[in-house]
């Protein structure tokens, strides 16, 4: 197949969407497909044999790491030259609209996928009054697609409630070689705890932004004597968080990549994830694959991954943070239980390799292409008669 992939974000940016896309492109190419990626310019021009077509844009004011790339005629010329069998738009916002438009003009089958729960983000940026309008815009865009893929059952239900049609599940995926318990390291633990390796080590990995609610980890940290907190990642809310956590045992680590990130997960005692805006929470799967026990908000797609008391712990994010404090203390105190949780978490994550997730996606592509071909055949017969 020849696949044109439109995405509002791609390498070198680091987040869950980019992680899924780079593994997906890799496995699609390995399976003999040809992929052309349309993404905001300023990043790479090739990934695993797939050409990346950079489109100029400007930084989004509330999310400066994300560039808004505007549709332009060159995109149509590139598509006509590439002649894709299918167009896949990821989180269609601005650049993705170009993919939707050209799918109609060039009569190419269209799939869309939903990864960022933007309506919930609005609440954290003082724009909650726009939520209804945003849902209408999302519905108008996604309902142009023959199939809309979500990464959790919770998101399928919510999008359906808001009038988005033809929904199905794109299963989770994780790199079980890069994220593995064997990568636990005394050196990494020394680094993350700032030379206090015997102290309980709490870990957060992700974007330091308002919608991630990282500040809610502070009372958990303060409730555990001698605990250390390592915040891995960066983002626009870092300075606010540095002020918020001032005077606590918190280490702002910055970005970690590859085996260093895998080692960070494997070396921690608990991964704390308070976000309520996750469509899936890929970072949770990475923590679990590394055998790091998870304490996370019971929200969005997270319960699809974490089974409370079996491979991690969930807390009610709408209630007082005390529930999260209690389960974290319980986890750290019961050494036998933490070993069981670690094992169960790794076992669960091992079920979800990227190869299987990409095979499922290819099946969706083939199904949509097949339906379009059947419809074209019927129309041709009607014209003959």
N, C-alpha and C positions, 0 to 999 in steps of 0.2 A: 504493500500500500504506500501511497504518497500522502503524507499527512502535513497539513499546514496548521501550526499551533500558535495561537495568539495569546500572549500573556502580558499583563500589566507590570510584571516583575520577573526578573531572571538574574542569573549570575552576573556579577559577583555578589549580589545581595544575598544575605543569609537569613532564611526563615523557613517555616514548614512548607510553604507553597513551593519555594524554589527547590527544597530538598526533594519533594515529590516529583517535580518536573524534571530535574536533572537525572534522577534514577529512571524515570519513565522514558525520557529521550534515549538514554543509554540502552535500555532493554529493547525499545522499539527498533533502534538501529541494529542491535545484535541479531534481532529476529529477521533481518533482511528488509525492513521498511526504510523508506526515505522520509526524513522529517525536515521541515523548514520552519524555524522559530521566528516569529515576529515579536520583538520586545523593544522597550525603550533603549535608545542608543547609550553608549558610554560603558558598556560591559564587554563581554567576549564576542567574537565573530564566528566561533565554531565550538561545538560541544559534541564529543564522541562521534564525529563524522557528520553531524547535522549542522547546516549553515544557520547562523543567527543573523537575521536581517534587522539592523538597528534603525529605529525610527526616532527622530529628534523630538524632544519634549521639554517640559519644565517641572521643577520640583513641586510637589503638592504642599501647600503651606502648613497643614496640620501634620504632615507625614513626610518630612523632607527627604527621607531615604527613597521614597517612591516618586518616580517621574511619570507625569502624564504625557504620553506620547500621542500626538494628534494624527488622525487619519490623513493620508496624502495620496496623490495619484500613483506614486512609485509603488505603493503596496499592490494596487491592481495589476500593474505591469509585472511585478515579481510573481504574483499568483498565476497570471496567464502563461508565464514562462515555465513555472514549476508544474502546473496542471495537477493540482492535488485531487485525490479521490474523496477526501473529507477535510472539513475545517473544524478544528476544536478550539473554542474560545474559553479561556480560563478567567473566571471572575470578570466578565465583560463590564467595563466601566467607560473607557474612552477609546483606547486602541482596540479593544474587543469589539466595539461597535462597527469598526471597519471590517472585521472578520464577518460579522453578521450581515452587513451590507453586501459584501462581495459574494457571500454564499448565495444570496438571492439573485444578484446580477448574473453571476457565472453559473447558477444552478448547480451548486456543489452542496452535498449533504452537510448538515451542521449539527455538531454536538457542543453543549456548554457544560461547564462544571463550576460548582459553588464551593469556595474554600474559606472566604473571609466573611464573617458575620457583621457586615458593615452597619446594618440598622442598630445593633447593640453598641457599636463603637460610638455612634452619635451621642449617646448619653454621657460618655466620658469626656466629650469635647464641648459640652454645653449646647448641643444642636439637636436635642431630643425632639423638638417641634417639627423637624424635617423627616422623622421616621416614616410617617405615612406616605409622604411623597417618594421617599427612596424605595419603599416596597413597590409602589406603582411602577417606578422606572425599572426596577429589577424584574418585575413580572413582564413588562413590555419587552425587555431584551431577551430574557430566558425563554419566553413562550414562542420565540422565533425558531428555537432549536427542535430538532426531531427527538432529542433525548437530553435530559438534564441530570447530571451526575452529582451526587452529594457524597461526603466522606463519612457520614454517620446517619443512623436511623432517626435520631432526634432532628437533624436538619431536614431530612425528607418530610417528616411530619410538619415541621414549621413552615417550610416553603409551600407545601400543599395547602396549609391553612390560609396562606396569603395568595392563593390563586395561581401558583406556578405549577405547570402541568408536565406530564411525561417524565416522571422522576424515577431514578433508580440509584443503587448504591455502588460506589467505586470503593472497593475494599481497601483497608489500611495496608501499609507496607513499612518495613524497617530494615536497615542493613544489619543483619545479625552477626556479621563478621566484625564490622567496625565497632559495634556496641555489644560488648561481651564482658561477663564478670572477670575473665582472666586478665583484663586490662587494669585491674585495681593496682595501685602503686603507692608505696610509702612516700616517694618523692612528690607525687601529685597531692597527696594528702597534706604533706608539709606545706606545700604552696597554697592550697586552698584554705588551710586553717591558720596561715601565717605563723608556722612553727609551733602549733599546739595540736599535734596529731592525736593525742589522747582525748581531746575534747569532742563531744558529739558534733558531727558536721552536717549541717543542713545546706541543701543546694537548691538554687533556682537557675534555670537556663532559659533564656528567651529574650525578647525585645523589652527594653526598659521604657515602657510607654504607659500612658494613663489607663488604657483599657485592660492591661495585664494585672492591675491592682496589686503590684508587688509590695506596696506599703502595708498590706494586711499580714505580711509575714512577721513584722516587727514584734507584735505581742507574743507570737509563738516562740521566737528567739529569746525574748526576755523572760519567758516562763520556764526556761530550761537552764539550770545552772551551768556555767562554763561553756555553753553551746557557742558554736561559731557558724556564721552564715556566709556562704560564697555566692555572689550574684554574677553569673556568667552571661555576658551579652552587653549590648549598649543600646542607646536610643535617646529620643528627645527628652525623656523624663529623668535622665540620669542625675542632673544637678539637684532637682527637687528631692530625689531619693537619697542622695548623699547627705542632704540636710536632714531628711527624715530619720535616717539611720545613724546620724552623728552620735557618738558616745556609746555605740553598741559594738559588739564583736562582728562587724560586717566587713567583708573584703569585696570590693568591686574589681572583679577579675578582668573584665573586658571580654572580647571574643576569644573563643578557643575553637579549633577546627580539627577534623580528622581524628587521629588516635589520641590526641591530647583531650579532646572533648569526650571521647569514649572512656578514657582513663578517669576524667572528672566524675562522670556518672558512677563508674564502678567503685570509686574510692570514697563516695559519700555514704552517710548513714540513712539519709532520707531526702527525697526530692519533694519540695513543697511547691504547689502550683495552685494559687488562689483565683486564677482567671475565670470569669463567667462568660467569656465571649468566644470560646473555642468551638469551631465546627467539628473538630476531631481531637486535636491535641497531639500532634505527631511526636512532640518532644517527650510526652509521657511514654510512648512506645519505646523510644530510644533509652529512656531511663530504665524501663522494665527489662529491655533486652540486656542491659548491663547489670541487671540484678540489683538495681537500686530501688528500695521500697518507696512507693508513691503515696503522698497525702495530697488529695486534690479536691477541688470543688465539684459537687454533684450538679453538673450543669452542662448544657450543650451536648456535644458528642462524647464527653469524657466517660460516662457510664457504659458506653459501648466498649471501652478499653479496660477500665478498672472495675473489677468485681470486689465490692467492699468486704474486707476481712479475709479475702482469699489471695489476691495478688497485689493488694494495696488497700488504702483507706480513703473513703469519701466523707466529706462533711457538707452540711447545708450552708451554702454561701449567703443565704438571706438571713440567717440567724446570727447570733453572737459568735465571735471567733473562738469562743471557749471550746466548742466542739472540736475544732481543728487542733487546739492546744492539747486537749485530752487525748486524742488519738495519736498525736505525735509523741507525747510522753509515754503512752502505753507501748508504742512501737519501739522506742529506744530502750525501755526498761526490760523488755522481755526478749532476751537474747535468742532463746530457742525459737520464738515466734518470728523474729526478724529473719532468721535463717530460712524458715519455711516460706515466708513472704517473698524473700529474694529468689528462691528456687521457683516458686509458682509464677512470679513475674517474668522471669527469663523463659520459662516453658511456654507461657502464653505468647510472648513476643516472637518466639521461634516459629510460630504458625504463620507468620505474616511477612514472608519475603517479598521483595520487589518484583521478582520474576512472575510470581502468581498474580499480583495486582496488575501487572502490565498485560499478561495474557487475557485477563478479564476485560481490560480496556480494549484490546484488539478485537475481542468477541463483540463488544458493543459497536465498535467501528464497522465490522463486517455486517452486523445486523442492520444498522442504519443505511449503509451503502446498498445492501440487498433490497431493502424496502424501497429506496429511491429508484433503483433499477426496475423493480416490478411496476412501480407507478409510471415510470417513463414508458415501459413496454405497453401498458394499458392505454396510455394516451396515444401512442403511435398507432395501435390497433384501431382506436376510435377514429383517428384521422383517416385511416385507410377505408373504413366503412362509412 
